[in-house]
């Protein structure tokens, strides 16, 4: 990262990002490491907390992973992390921050009001593509931010092709096991914070680490939504293009990173299915996005059955309410042509999936996000 940031700083005479990274990241990592080490000393119950049968929602970005994740997050059997909690991985930090919010709520909520205003301003440019916020469930890959193993850094800097946070299954065994051991410890602390429960995770980037997930969590449950790549790929590229442009990143870097991301998308569809086919012992469910948004309750009943999950009254109410709302899709449209992509090439590489899901029968020229 330092090498890439230094190169960009020399080229564009912008040294602030380099200096912020050079000073800020090691400092923050040190603070988190100290707090992390204090956790088992301050909270002995953490030693008894176990990560059992975690559920992972993976799949190509824009394929319904967020919708699926937030439906399941309303089920109290699950434990998950809110966005702000992801950047404070230790249990000590999480408890202190929750204490601050409780005090703030009891004294007028001035801090929460400021954060809501910052949230609205920060996420407004991409809110119509991907709605998020500080206090909603988000991708827990961000637990790995300060250890420099998270795709967050690709969102911040378009260094795709030079930094790879996706193909974890191809990493050397020692490197990936070290990373996932830390991730598991982060998950354990989140479960302890939430008072127990089954960990629920949503990460499109985890499509490249399915084998590693199974290696780390042999009792994992995995659910994979499937959506027409003519819709998901340009929608993802538009989201990333917007993020990088807002950060005023180099235009050539953006262009080359979008190309790498488009090529990676094929693997995102194929790799999870290939790994799950090799591991029939893993409980998994493949979900057609069209069924998820048109009949969420019936679809979620099937998902829970295939994953071996208990369907409680709260989940039943959530899924029934989703049936009443439906209409998850938006009116925003993105085209493959905008990014110089050939639909025939995508079709050729994903021919079996096009046949299975009959995506050829859907509109190809304009794509709903």
Order of alpha helices (4+ residues) and beta strands (2+ residues): alpha-alpha-alpha-beta-alpha-beta-alpha-alpha-alpha-alpha-alpha-beta-alpha-beta-alpha-alpha-beta-alpha-alpha-alpha-beta-alpha-alpha-beta
